[in-house]
Amino acid sequence: MARVKIDEKTIEKILGRGVEEVIAKGHLEAALRSGKKLRVKFGIDPTAPDLHLGHAVPLRKLRQFQDLGHKAVLIIGDFTAMIGDPSGRVGARPPLTKERVKENMKRYLRQAGKIINVKNAEIHYNSKWLGKKQTIIELSRAATVQQVLHREDFKKRIAEGGDVTLLEVLYPLLQGYDSVMVKADAEIGGTDQKFNLLMGRQIQRYFGMAEQDILMVPLLEGTDGVRKMSKSYDNYIGLDVVPSEMFGKIMSIPDQLIDKYYVFLTDKERKIANPYPAKIELAETLVGMYYGTRAATEANREFARVFRKHGAPSETPTFKLPAAPLSILDLLVRLRLAASKSQAKQLVEQGAVEINRQACGDFRAKITPKSGMLIKVGKRRFAKIA
């Protein structure tokens, strides 16, 4: 087997940049220096149909190991997604059906392929081994209830009168068993996964295997600058959005996140002190990484046209509507700018709606659609009447 060559500077970078904590760091450093080809695992549950920049943080770290010659092992948690990871949750996740999970994971590999080399990676679906009853029974012997309930998120939930389901108790054991089945030498995960990652070491030990090293990356805050990036919080920047949308959303992040995004999402260092041009460079860099430099340049031009010069996007959705009065709420729903009348009312009351660049703050208003009329909701959503 070919040895993996590495220098001290590279070891320092791969275990330092964008990394919060390494467990058994000395052991992992020694393993890297030894030239042994490591099996580095990262698992993701398809609880939503798309990946976002928050997922890019651990995936980029996995790619760094892959580029050095180590084996990237990607686990698609199609079984564990039906249970739901309890990490950091104040309540149980809504259960997902097998059909929904199957639908969610359709685009995962293509999106992950924007970051890792999928063709050179090992891809596993954990339903292959976790769907067996005897596996669950055997795993139940590998840890105690007291040990699992000692985790902080469970203790907090119980103290506040919440419930913890037996499936949630089992979740870290199931994730840990993934490490057994793929013979992981190391596992990458977010800081919220620490209990689960440590459980992987315990499960490996239970089955007589060497314990995996753990490399934890910080959670990336979303566009609100407060909570971790998540589709549930509507603060995410998807990996599958059009380039102009990615560019615009990156420009919307709070200034205090600029440095963090540079470190976790790029190989560049921030060199521009002024926040606005620094964000422009960051947005161009990220869009360029995922869509190419030409798309990044076009996205920058589009952003300038829409937000600096108050134009509308060149790809504004256009709708044909009869020239008859209808309520502003019905109009927003018909134009797909609101999912329901109640949401439309909320948007109007928040001052988020403009018609032909004029604010519309009356949810009782009647609007007669006219050709060329431009309707805007928030900063980035537009519709036009044909």
ROLUMLUM-713624 format. One line per 4 residues: number of its first residue (from 0); their letters; for each residue x, y, z of C-alpha. Coordinates in Angstrom, 1 decimal. Layout:
BEGIN
NUM = A = X/Y/Z | ...
! end
This chain:
BEGIN
0 = MARV = 0.0/0.0/0.0 | 1.3/3.5/-0.9 | 2.4/5.7/2.0 | 0.9/9.1/2.4
4 = KIDE = 3.7/11.8/2.6 | 3.0/14.8/4.8 | 5.1/17.7/6.3 | 4.7/19.3/9.7
8 = KTIE = 3.2/22.5/8.2 | 0.4/20.5/6.5 | -0.3/18.6/9.7 | -0.6/21.9/11.6
12 = KILG = -3.0/23.3/9.0 | -5.2/20.3/8.7 | -5.6/19.9/12.5 | -5.6/23.6/13.2
16 = RGVE = -7.4/25.8/10.6 | -11.1/25.7/11.2 | -10.9/23.1/13.9 | -12.3/23.4/17.4
20 = EVIA = -11.0/20.3/19.1 | -9.1/17.1/18.3 | -9.4/14.1/20.6 | -6.3/12.0/20.8
24 = KGHL = -4.5/14.8/18.9 | -1.1/13.3/19.6 | -2.2/9.9/18.3 | -3.7/11.5/15.1
28 = EAAL = -0.5/13.5/14.5 | 1.5/10.3/14.9 | -0.8/8.5/12.5 | -0.4/11.3/9.9
32 = RSGK = 3.4/11.3/10.3 | 3.5/7.5/9.9 | 2.3/7.7/6.3 | -0.5/5.2/6.9
36 = KLRV = -3.5/5.7/4.7 | -6.3/6.6/7.1 | -10.0/5.9/6.8 | -11.6/9.3/7.6
40 = KFGI = -15.4/9.2/8.2 | -18.0/11.8/8.0 | -21.7/11.1/8.3 | -24.8/13.1/7.4
44 = DPTA = -28.5/12.4/7.8 | -30.7/13.4/4.9 | -33.3/15.3/7.1 | -33.7/18.0/4.4
48 = PDLH = -33.4/17.9/0.6 | -30.4/20.2/0.2 | -26.9/20.7/1.7 | -25.8/24.2/2.8
52 = LGHA = -22.5/26.0/3.6 | -22.8/24.7/7.2 | -22.3/21.2/5.8 | -19.4/22.5/3.7
56 = VPLR = -17.2/23.0/6.8 | -16.8/19.3/7.7 | -16.9/18.3/4.0 | -14.0/20.6/3.2
60 = KLRQ = -12.0/19.1/6.1 | -12.8/15.6/4.7 | -11.6/16.8/1.2 | -8.3/18.0/2.8
64 = FQDL = -7.6/14.5/4.1 | -8.7/13.1/0.7 | -6.3/15.4/-1.2 | -3.4/14.1/1.0
68 = GHKA = -4.2/10.5/-0.2 | -6.4/9.3/2.7 | -9.7/7.5/2.1 | -12.8/9.7/2.5
72 = VLII = -15.7/7.6/3.9 | -19.1/9.3/3.6 | -22.0/7.8/5.5 | -25.5/8.8/4.3
76 = GDFT = -27.6/8.2/7.3 | -30.8/7.0/5.6 | -31.6/4.9/8.7 | -30.6/7.3/11.4
80 = AMIG = -32.5/10.1/9.6 | -35.7/8.3/10.4 | -34.8/8.6/14.1 | -33.4/12.1/14.2
84 = DPSG = -30.2/13.2/15.9 | -31.1/14.6/19.3 | -27.9/16.7/19.6 | -28.7/20.2/20.9
88 = RVGA = -32.4/19.7/20.5 | -34.9/21.0/23.1 | -37.4/18.5/21.8 | -37.6/15.3/19.7
92 = RPPL = -37.3/15.8/15.9 | -40.5/15.1/13.9 | -40.2/11.6/12.6 | -39.4/11.2/8.9
96 = TKER = -40.8/8.4/6.7 | -38.6/6.2/4.6 | -40.1/7.8/1.5 | -39.3/11.3/2.6
100 = VKEN = -35.7/10.3/3.5 | -35.3/8.7/0.1 | -36.6/11.8/-1.6 | -34.3/14.1/0.5
104 = MKRY = -31.1/12.2/-0.3 | -31.6/12.2/-4.1 | -29.4/15.3/-4.6 | -27.0/14.7/-1.7
108 = LRQA = -24.2/13.0/-3.5 | -24.2/15.5/-6.4 | -24.1/18.4/-3.9 | -21.4/16.8/-1.8
112 = GKII = -19.5/16.3/-5.0 | -19.0/20.0/-5.2 | -16.6/19.6/-2.3 | -15.3/16.1/-2.1
116 = NVKN = -14.2/13.7/-4.8 | -17.2/11.4/-4.8 | -15.7/9.0/-7.3 | -12.6/8.5/-5.1
120 = AEIH = -14.6/8.2/-1.8 | -16.4/5.3/-0.2 | -20.1/5.9/0.0 | -22.2/3.9/2.5
124 = YNSK = -25.9/4.0/3.5 | -26.3/2.9/7.1 | -29.6/1.2/6.6 | -27.5/-1.6/5.2
128 = WLGK = -26.4/-2.6/8.6 | -28.7/-0.8/11.0 | -31.9/-2.2/9.6 | -31.2/-5.5/11.3
132 = KQTI = -32.9/-6.3/14.6 | -30.0/-8.2/16.0 | -27.7/-5.2/15.5 | -29.9/-3.0/17.7
136 = IELS = -30.0/-5.7/20.4 | -26.2/-6.1/20.4 | -25.7/-2.3/20.5 | -28.0/-2.0/23.5
140 = RAAT = -25.4/-3.9/25.5 | -22.6/-1.5/24.6 | -23.6/1.5/26.8 | -25.8/2.2/29.8
144 = VQQV = -28.9/4.3/30.1 | -27.2/6.4/32.8 | -24.3/7.1/30.5 | -26.5/8.2/27.6
148 = LHRE = -28.8/10.3/29.8 | -25.8/12.1/31.3 | -25.4/14.1/28.1 | -26.1/17.8/28.6
152 = DFKK = -28.9/18.2/26.0 | -30.9/15.3/27.6 | -30.3/16.5/31.1 | -31.5/20.0/30.2
156 = RIAE = -34.6/18.6/28.4 | -35.6/16.4/31.3 | -35.0/19.2/33.8 | -37.4/21.4/31.8
160 = GGDV = -40.1/18.7/31.8 | -39.4/17.5/28.3 | -39.4/13.9/27.1 | -36.5/11.8/25.7
164 = TLLE = -37.6/8.9/23.5 | -35.9/5.5/23.6 | -35.0/6.0/19.9 | -33.1/9.2/20.8
168 = VLYP = -31.2/7.3/23.5 | -30.2/4.7/20.8 | -29.1/7.3/18.3 | -25.5/7.8/19.4
172 = LLQG = -25.0/4.1/19.6 | -26.2/3.7/16.0 | -23.9/6.5/14.8 | -21.1/4.8/16.7
176 = YDSV = -21.8/1.5/15.0 | -21.3/3.2/11.7 | -17.6/3.7/12.7 | -17.3/0.0/13.5
180 = MVKA = -18.8/-1.1/10.1 | -16.5/1.2/8.0 | -13.4/0.6/10.3 | -12.9/4.4/10.8
184 = DAEI = -9.5/5.6/11.9 | -10.8/9.1/12.4 | -14.2/10.9/12.3 | -15.1/14.5/11.5
188 = GGTD = -18.1/16.2/13.0 | -19.5/19.4/14.5 | -18.9/20.4/18.1 | -22.6/19.6/18.8
192 = QKFN = -21.7/16.0/17.9 | -19.2/15.4/20.6 | -21.2/12.9/22.6 | -22.0/10.9/19.5
196 = LLMG = -18.4/11.0/18.3 | -17.1/9.8/21.7 | -19.7/7.1/21.7 | -18.1/5.9/18.4
200 = RQIQ = -14.9/5.3/20.2 | -16.7/3.4/22.9 | -18.6/1.2/20.4 | -15.4/0.4/18.6
204 = RYFG = -13.7/-0.6/21.8 | -16.7/-2.8/22.7 | -16.2/-4.6/19.4 | -12.5/-5.0/20.0
208 = MAEQ = -11.3/-2.4/17.5 | -8.9/0.5/17.8 | -10.6/3.7/18.8 | -11.1/6.4/16.1
212 = DILM = -9.6/9.8/16.6 | -12.0/12.7/16.5 | -11.7/16.0/14.7 | -14.5/18.5/15.6
216 = VPLL = -15.2/21.6/13.6 | -17.2/24.6/14.9 | -20.8/25.2/13.9 | -21.3/27.9/11.3
220 = EGTD = -23.8/30.6/12.1 | -26.3/31.4/9.5 | -27.3/34.7/7.9 | -29.0/35.8/11.1
224 = GVRK = -25.6/35.7/12.8 | -27.0/34.0/15.9 | -28.1/30.4/15.4 | -26.3/27.7/13.5
228 = MSKS = -27.0/27.5/9.8 | -30.1/25.4/9.3 | -33.0/25.1/6.9 | -35.2/25.0/10.0
232 = YDNY = -34.2/28.5/10.9 | -34.4/29.8/7.4 | -30.8/31.3/7.8 | -29.0/28.9/5.4
236 = IGLD = -27.1/29.4/2.2 | -27.7/26.4/0.0 | -25.1/24.6/-2.1 | -27.6/24.2/-4.9
240 = VVPS = -29.0/27.7/-5.2 | -28.3/29.9/-8.3 | -25.0/31.8/-8.1 | -26.8/35.2/-7.8
244 = EMFG = -28.7/34.0/-4.7 | -25.6/32.6/-3.1 | -23.8/35.9/-3.7 | -26.7/37.9/-2.3
248 = KIMS = -27.0/35.8/0.8 | -23.3/36.0/1.6 | -23.5/39.8/1.3 | -26.3/39.7/3.9
252 = IPDQ = -24.3/38.0/6.7 | -23.4/40.2/9.7 | -20.0/41.8/9.6 | -18.8/39.9/12.6
256 = LIDK = -19.0/36.6/10.6 | -16.8/37.7/7.8 | -13.5/36.4/9.4 | -15.2/33.1/10.4
260 = YYVF = -16.5/32.5/6.9 | -13.1/33.1/5.4 | -11.4/30.6/7.8 | -14.1/27.8/7.6
264 = LTDK = -15.2/28.1/4.0 | -12.1/29.2/2.0 | -8.3/28.7/2.0 | -7.9/32.5/1.8
268 = ERKI = -7.1/35.0/4.6 | -9.1/38.2/4.9 | -6.9/41.1/3.7 | -9.5/43.9/3.5
272 = ANPY = -10.5/45.6/6.7 | -13.5/47.4/5.3 | -16.5/45.0/5.7 | -18.3/45.7/2.5
276 = PAKI = -15.5/45.1/0.0 | -14.3/42.2/2.2 | -17.8/40.6/1.7 | -17.7/41.2/-2.0
280 = ELAE = -14.4/39.3/-2.2 | -15.7/36.6/0.1 | -18.9/36.2/-2.0 | -16.9/36.1/-5.3
284 = TLVG = -14.5/33.5/-3.8 | -17.3/31.2/-2.6 | -19.5/31.5/-5.8 | -16.3/30.9/-7.8
288 = MYYG = -15.5/27.8/-5.8 | -18.9/26.2/-6.5 | -19.8/27.7/-9.9 | -16.6/29.0/-11.5
292 = TRAA = -15.1/32.5/-11.9 | -17.4/33.5/-14.8 | -20.5/32.8/-12.7 | -19.0/34.7/-9.8
296 = TEAN = -18.3/37.8/-11.9 | -21.9/37.6/-13.3 | -23.3/37.2/-9.8 | -21.4/40.3/-8.7
300 = REFA = -22.8/42.3/-11.6 | -26.3/41.1/-10.8 | -25.9/42.1/-7.2 | -24.7/45.5/-8.2
304 = RVFR = -27.6/46.0/-10.5 | -30.3/44.8/-8.1 | -29.0/46.2/-4.8 | -26.8/49.2/-5.6
308 = KHGA = -28.7/50.4/-8.6 | -32.2/49.3/-7.4 | -32.9/47.2/-10.4 | -34.6/43.8/-10.7
312 = PSET = -32.8/40.5/-11.3 | -32.5/39.6/-14.9 | -34.2/36.3/-14.2 | -37.2/37.8/-12.4
316 = PTFK = -40.2/35.3/-12.5 | -42.9/36.7/-14.8 | -46.7/36.0/-14.3 | -49.7/36.6/-16.5
320 = LPAA = -52.7/37.9/-14.4 | -56.0/39.4/-15.5 | -56.3/43.2/-15.1 | -58.9/42.9/-12.4
324 = PLSI = -58.5/44.2/-8.8 | -57.5/41.6/-6.2 | -56.2/41.9/-2.6 | -52.5/42.4/-2.0
328 = LDLL = -52.6/39.1/0.0 | -54.1/37.2/-2.9 | -51.5/38.8/-5.2 | -48.6/37.7/-3.1
332 = VRLR = -49.8/34.2/-3.0 | -50.6/34.1/-6.7 | -47.0/35.3/-7.5 | -45.6/32.7/-5.1
336 = LAAS = -44.0/35.4/-2.9 | -46.0/34.1/0.1 | -47.0/30.6/1.0 | -50.3/31.6/2.5
340 = KSQA = -52.5/34.7/3.1 | -51.4/34.7/6.7 | -47.8/34.8/5.7 | -48.6/37.5/3.1
344 = KQLV = -50.3/39.6/5.8 | -47.3/39.3/8.1 | -45.0/40.4/5.3 | -47.1/43.4/4.5
348 = EQGA = -47.3/44.4/8.2 | -43.5/44.1/8.5 | -43.0/46.6/5.7 | -41.4/43.9/3.5
352 = VEIN = -43.6/44.5/0.4 | -43.0/47.0/-2.4 | -45.0/47.5/-5.6 | -43.1/49.5/-8.3
356 = RQAC = -40.6/50.6/-5.6 | -43.4/52.0/-3.4 | -43.9/50.5/0.0 | -47.3/48.7/0.6
360 = GDFR = -48.1/48.6/4.3 | -51.9/48.1/4.1 | -52.9/44.4/4.0 | -56.4/45.4/3.0
364 = AKIT = -55.2/47.1/-0.2 | -56.6/46.2/-3.6 | -54.2/46.0/-6.5 | -54.9/45.9/-10.2
368 = PKSG = -52.2/43.9/-12.0 | -50.7/45.8/-14.9 | -48.0/44.8/-17.5 | -44.5/45.7/-16.3
372 = MLIK = -45.6/45.9/-12.6 | -42.7/44.9/-10.3 | -43.4/43.4/-6.9 | -40.7/42.9/-4.3
376 = VGKR = -40.7/41.1/-1.0 | -37.7/41.6/1.3 | -34.3/42.2/-0.2 | -34.1/39.5/-2.8
380 = RFAK = -37.5/38.2/-3.9 | -39.1/39.7/-7.0 | -42.0/39.0/-9.4 | -43.1/40.8/-12.5
384 = IA = -46.5/41.1/-14.3 | -46.3/40.2/-18.0
! end
